[in-house]
Amino acid sequence: MTRAAMGIGLILSLALAPAAQAAPRPTQLSIEQRLQRAEDEIAIRRILIDYHWNMDQRDFDAYAALFAKEGVWTSGDQAHKGPAEIRKMMVGIFGEPKPGQPNRRSIEITTNPEITIDGDHAKARSRHLLVWRGPDGSPQPMLAGRYEDDLIRENGAWKILKRIDFPVMPTIEEWGSIMRARAAAAAK
Amino acid sequence: MTGWRFIAALSLASIAALTPLSAPPLPAATPKKASIEARLQRVEDDLAIRRVIVDYATFLDGRDYAHYADLFAPDGEWVNGGGSHKGQAAIRQMLESTMGPALAPNRANYHLVSNPRIDIDGDRATATSRYLFMMRGPDGRPTPSLAGVYHDELVRIGGQWKIKRRIADDIMPTPDEWRKIMAARKAAAQ
């Protein structure tokens, strides 16, 4: 190899080196940073699960507390910002929770977590299957959907900064008519 | 079939009384002052308990009664609306007497388990998870047949996490509805 070619090679490798280092691989992190990542992943999985646990328990305070101060829940053209507004949305859907009357009419199955952590920010995708009591009491899948979340670490705890709720089947319009029919049947 | 579900039912109220619903959850965030090793232990414990929750369904659906019973502590207890079975031998007997020969191929039903919520406190832990029990429908299609929540207390024994107590809370259908559905299926099959 000529001296000139070696020089070009050196320049190229210097130019490429920073790019290669831009995204640190886990092995370049300290043991503590790698551990923190694992802890963060577990903490965020727990938020995804607690979201439906609190919903199914009709514990709207705990549900709203999963969101950051500026946290947003959004679906279609609806958006609610901040834990107080998000709690209000839940009361609007389900009514004020009645202590001693646990919800046994629906159960959410939460799956497919995909979590990407970047320091104090994270993104998550997940899926859910809403199951209702059918006419004979059997579990009946009613709604399949997915979520896209932005999360932040707020005062040391992971919170949802934005959750986008995407119903997949039925569509939002179809779901609206199912819910209206259900409300009309309950009112009779 | 799952005859143990037919055992005379306790009321749902008694299940609710047994269920530690009101216990405040432990803080999810790991205390920062814990040592690296203690924090790593917690992550490992979380993974190990997730495995217990999934193995339970694997051994149940695989009719592997020995391994199923071994998931429990020696004085471990399995509880549902129909009653309770305490100790590994009694738990194994519960399955043997109602679910047919051990290790028999089972393609009639299976359990999907999901939603693990695990709180660890040293050598003890609590967990909830969910199950959706699927059965072969009349045309062979998987049919969601029973949905519920497991409430677990776990304990570390000899370095292994074991179930101290599992409450299977069948949410839908209710035990009465389940009996009717199974009776109708049996009648239709004859």
Interface residues (C-beta under 8 A of the other chain):
Chain A: I31 E32 L35 A38 E39 I42 A43 R46 I47 I49 D50 H52 W53 Q57 P102 R104 R105 I107 E108 I109 T110 T111 V131 R133 G134 D136 G137 S138 P139 Q140 P141 G156 A157 W158
Chain B: L12 A16 L21 A28 A29 T30 K32 I36 R39 L40 R42 V43 D46 L112 S114 N115 P116 R117 T128 R130 L132 T143 P144 S145 L146 A147 G148 V149 I171 M172 P173 T174 E177 W178 K180 I181
